[in-house]
Amino acid sequence: MTRTLVCALALVCLASASLACGAHSKQTQSCAPGTFWDTEAQSCMKIVNS
């Protein structure tokens, strides 16, 4: 019984910590081949070779 309560408390604390951390709320953007992630535009942009 005690082990179950300790495990449940640990899971609740871990979930609370992950929700409180704002850095983990952003997902990594994956762009198609031939494009790159533009952080200012917040979208994939085509790679242009000049």
Backbone as ProteinMPNN parsed JSONL, in Angstrom:
{"seq_chain_A": "MTRTLVCALALVCLASASLACGAHSKQTQSCAPGTFWDTEAQSCMKIVNS", "coords_chain_A": {"N_chain_A": [[0.83, -1.192, 0.0], [1.9, 1.268, 0.821], [3.977, 1.544, -1.01], [2.532, 1.836, -3.372], [1.243, 4.287, -2.952], [3.482, 5.992, -2.819], [4.526, 5.695, -5.401], [2.369, 6.703, -6.908], [2.326, 9.355, -5.993], [4.834, 10.191, -6.904], [4.46, 10.058, -9.691], [2.474, 12.022, -10.023], [3.89, 14.295, -9.216], [5.897, 14.383, -11.195], [4.348, 14.814, -13.491], [3.235, 17.292, -12.892], [5.522, 18.877, -12.811], [6.376, 18.737, -15.459], [4.31, 20.057, -16.775], [4.56, 22.587, -15.721], [6.866, 23.555, -16.783], [7.692, 25.686, -19.259], [9.344, 25.47, -21.482], [9.076, 23.013, -22.677], [6.782, 23.032, -24.124], [6.818, 23.601, -26.783], [6.959, 22.08, -29.958], [9.225, 20.306, -32.034], [9.642, 21.372, -35.298], [9.276, 19.677, -38.317], [10.518, 19.776, -41.498], [9.918, 19.421, -45.026], [12.054, 17.717, -47.438], [14.415, 19.881, -48.999], [13.535, 22.16, -47.876], [13.626, 24.493, -45.106], [13.399, 25.292, -41.584], [12.141, 28.347, -40.714], [12.597, 30.446, -38.146], [11.682, 33.018, -37.592], [9.493, 33.407, -39.337], [8.056, 31.253, -38.593], [7.536, 28.937, -40.075], [8.011, 26.488, -42.737], [10.432, 27.098, -45.195], [11.352, 27.37, -48.622], [14.481, 26.24, -49.809], [16.672, 28.282, -51.447], [19.019, 28.338, -53.904], [21.498, 30.493, -54.962]], "CA_chain_A": [[0.0, 0.0, 0.0], [2.783, 2.43, 0.905], [4.702, 1.638, -2.273], [1.574, 2.343, -4.35], [1.071, 5.712, -2.691], [4.723, 6.672, -3.178], [4.587, 5.704, -6.869], [1.345, 7.634, -7.388], [2.8, 10.703, -5.679], [5.946, 10.484, -7.805], [3.898, 10.317, -11.016], [1.795, 13.315, -9.973], [4.931, 15.33, -9.162], [6.536, 14.462, -12.504], [3.393, 15.429, -14.416], [3.135, 18.71, -12.53], [6.771, 19.542, -13.202], [6.435, 18.865, -16.917], [3.34, 21.077, -17.17], [5.026, 23.889, -15.246], [8.026, 23.959, -17.575], [7.243, 26.224, -20.528], [10.245, 25.145, -22.585], [8.685, 21.757, -23.296], [5.495, 23.148, -24.789], [7.023, 23.737, -28.221], [7.371, 20.871, -30.638], [10.175, 20.52, -33.108], [9.012, 21.353, -36.614], [9.973, 18.898, -39.317], [10.228, 20.311, -42.83], [10.137, 18.516, -46.152], [13.359, 17.893, -48.092], [14.498, 21.072, -49.829], [13.036, 23.298, -47.113], [14.223, 24.658, -43.777], [12.506, 25.951, -40.626], [12.429, 29.755, -40.483], [12.059, 30.751, -36.82], [10.96, 34.294, -37.603], [8.215, 33.221, -40.021], [7.413, 30.103, -37.956], [7.075, 28.019, -41.115], [9.046, 25.948, -43.596], [10.717, 27.94, -46.355], [12.095, 26.666, -49.649], [15.894, 26.584, -49.915], [16.964, 28.877, -52.754], [20.462, 28.445, -54.171], [21.722, 31.534, -55.968]], "C_chain_A": [[0.875, 1.257, 0.0], [3.525, 2.634, -0.408], [3.792, 2.212, -3.362], [1.372, 3.844, -4.18], [2.308, 6.51, -3.092], [4.85, 6.764, -4.697], [3.578, 6.685, -7.447], [1.775, 9.077, -7.145], [3.94, 11.116, -6.613], [5.432, 10.805, -9.209], [3.198, 11.667, -11.07], [2.816, 14.445, -9.976], [5.621, 15.49, -10.513], [5.623, 15.136, -13.521], [3.273, 16.923, -14.14], [4.374, 19.47, -12.976], [6.835, 19.726, -14.715], [5.448, 19.909, -17.418], [3.818, 22.474, -16.798], [6.182, 24.424, -16.09], [7.576, 24.403, -18.955], [8.104, 25.834, -21.714], [9.832, 23.875, -23.318], [7.373, 21.859, -24.06], [5.635, 23.274, -26.306], [7.488, 22.412, -28.801], [8.354, 21.232, -31.736], [9.458, 20.39, -34.437], [9.876, 20.548, -37.57], [9.557, 19.401, -40.694], [10.555, 19.271, -43.895], [11.546, 18.717, -46.721], [13.331, 19.101, -49.022], [13.939, 22.307, -49.151], [13.742, 23.351, -45.772], [13.225, 25.39, -42.894], [12.984, 27.371, -40.397], [11.778, 30.146, -39.162], [11.291, 32.055, -36.788], [9.58, 34.148, -38.225], [7.396, 32.088, -39.406], [6.794, 29.168, -38.988], [8.266, 27.502, -41.907], [9.188, 26.837, -44.825], [11.554, 27.125, -47.336], [13.537, 27.164, -49.67], [16.149, 27.069, -51.333], [18.468, 29.002, -52.893], [20.661, 29.498, -55.252], [23.06, 31.385, -56.636]], "O_chain_A": [[0.609, 2.2, -0.745], [3.685, 3.765, -0.866], [4.249, 2.999, -4.191], [1.335, 4.583, -5.163], [2.183, 7.6, -3.651], [5.243, 7.807, -5.221], [3.897, 7.423, -8.379], [1.598, 9.928, -8.016], [3.997, 12.262, -7.059], [5.926, 11.735, -9.847], [3.319, 12.385, -12.063], [2.627, 15.447, -10.665], [5.901, 16.613, -10.933], [6.083, 15.945, -14.327], [3.217, 17.726, -15.072], [4.27, 20.593, -13.469], [7.297, 20.761, -15.196], [5.732, 20.588, -18.405], [3.509, 23.441, -17.495], [6.438, 25.629, -16.099], [7.123, 23.578, -19.748], [7.631, 25.866, -22.85], [10.209, 23.685, -24.474], [6.898, 20.856, -24.595], [4.662, 23.073, -27.033], [8.309, 21.713, -28.206], [8.313, 22.329, -32.293], [8.749, 19.412, -34.676], [11.092, 20.735, -37.613], [8.368, 19.442, -41.011], [11.362, 18.367, -43.681], [12.158, 19.764, -46.51], [12.357, 19.322, -49.741], [13.869, 23.377, -49.756], [14.376, 22.384, -45.35], [12.306, 26.037, -43.398], [14.105, 27.583, -39.937], [10.552, 30.177, -39.059], [10.335, 32.184, -36.023], [8.604, 34.695, -37.712], [6.197, 31.971, -39.658], [5.682, 28.672, -38.808], [9.382, 28.003, -41.774], [8.199, 27.27, -45.415], [12.364, 26.292, -46.93], [13.787, 28.364, -49.563], [15.877, 26.359, -52.301], [19.12, 29.685, -52.103], [20.07, 29.413, -56.328], [23.406, 32.181, -57.509]]}, "name": "protein", "num_of_chains": 1, "seq": "MTRTLVCALALVCLASASLACGAHSKQTQSCAPGTFWDTEAQSCMKIVNS"}
